[in-house]
Amino acid sequence: MKFGIQIEPQFGHTFDDVSAITDVALKNGFSTIWFSDHFMLDKDSTDRILLDPWLLMTALTQQNKNVRVGSMVFCQSYRNPALTAKMAATLDVLSGGRLEFGIGAGWKEIEYKAYGYPFPSAKTRIDQMNEAIQIIRGIWTSERFTFTGKHYQVEDIIAFPKPLQKPMPIWVGAQNGKEFMLRATAKYGDGINFAWMSTPDELATRFTRLAELCKKYGREMSDIQKSLGLWTRIFDTEEEKDAAVVETAKTRNISIEDFRERIAKALWGTANQILTRLREFEAIGVEHLIFMFPHRQEINQIKSFGKSVLSKF
């Protein structure tokens, strides 16, 4: 199993922050650093920087020659798919084949409106993503490529260089396992990611449905890589965890009962509790786990997690 760290540039990370998190992560058993693709956290975040994930990944791979970088996930709406294919291939070449490419349909309406992008229905965004995946893969694998879809078109496109990875997998971000995203993965994806809360039983049900769809479209479930992202926080004791639950619930103006229910599907716990849950995920076929630690606590959490969990896994 592989282990990664999710970084949200929208929380205000500087490049020095990202670099420090990466260095500590690689020393503690993690191999990948993943980034979300957003333009703004919310309408009031006027004092918060948000560095572009593409440029962050490019800079990081030039500074650190060991880390693999990825997106969970790039929003298909924000860049023409042909441009996305060119950018991804370029980064894969510049990094020596260290890009993990993930794509999603897009969801954050506030960004679409602020930056002047149309915000069509969920069905339309899914259809657009399906076309984008076909275009991106076609550009990566063909000398010349033409595609005429309902939403996107390319004509006799020439795009070099090609990615160093042959093939370079395309991860589909399926969030909480909606049927249309499972269907898109079964048709077009090489990997699927669920985030940010799932129990092993919920995930097993989604995998069962994905296997059914793969069979329907003439593919093997083994063709699909499986990853899971989880909100994560490790504690030394159960008492420490309980205190954090109470404090966080109050801070977020959520009832303690509701917050306990929420974190039951995340990965909050002691080392032994987390180890048990990770083995459950491994048993149902998860191949890559991606952890999002609390902002500004990443360094200490990564060190503790590496020492108490990954070293024993």
ABEGO torsion letter per residue (X at the ends): XBBBBBBBAAAGBBAAAAAAAAAAAAAAGBABBBBBBBABABAABAABBBBBAAAAAAAAAAABAABBBBBOBBBAAABBAAAAAAAAAAAAAAAGGABBBBBBAEABAAAAAAAGBBBBBAAAAAAAAAAAAAAAAAAAABABBBBBBAABBBBGBBBOBBBABOBBBBBBBAEAGBAAAAAAAAAABABBBBOABBBAAAAAAAAAAAAAAAAAAGBBAAABBBBBBBBBBBBABAAAAAAAAAAAAAAAGBBAAAAAAAAAABBBEBAAAAAAAAAAAAAAGBABBBBBBBBGAAAAAAAAAAAAAAAAX
